[in-house]
């Protein structure tokens, strides 16, 4: 009786162990990527080996390393936490979306390029979590106040250099002299 009650727990442990070993084997098989090279591929500073379009033509990543990208497709700033590494590798290598499939037809990405892009998206995701939303608001307020002070300074400078007399004052003085 005790052996039968122990069997489901043993079976569950074996299933969990086999699932963990499969996931570990998949992670070990994936090449390690370089997030800086991935950034260069994403924004187009480095061309893809087979000549595909740059990612930021359609996608955006809100990151200090990149300029704003396209708005045609989904923002990929938090893609790594939503899809995980293997999920991103599958999407990038499989190109399941019609526009991606058409853009990369006969121009597949290499395994190293995919690993670099995934590493960049992981870096962007981690960096986005570290950015405090409160800093943006305070920076905006400080920038607004500084801008207003600069404008007030410019207006004061030009106000001091304005004409103190009317335009006709010179004509009037000339007429008085000639009379």
Buried (B, 14 or more C-beta within 10 A) or exposed (E): EEEEEEEEEEEEEEEEEEEEEEEEEEEEEBBEBBBBBBBBBBBBEBEBEEEBBBBBBBBBBBBEBBEEBEEEBEEBBBBBEEBEBBEBBBBBBEBEEEEBEEBBEEEBBEBBBBBBBBBBBBBBBEBBEEEEEEEEEEEEEEEEEEEEEEEEEEEEEEEEEEEEEEEEEEEEEEEEEEE
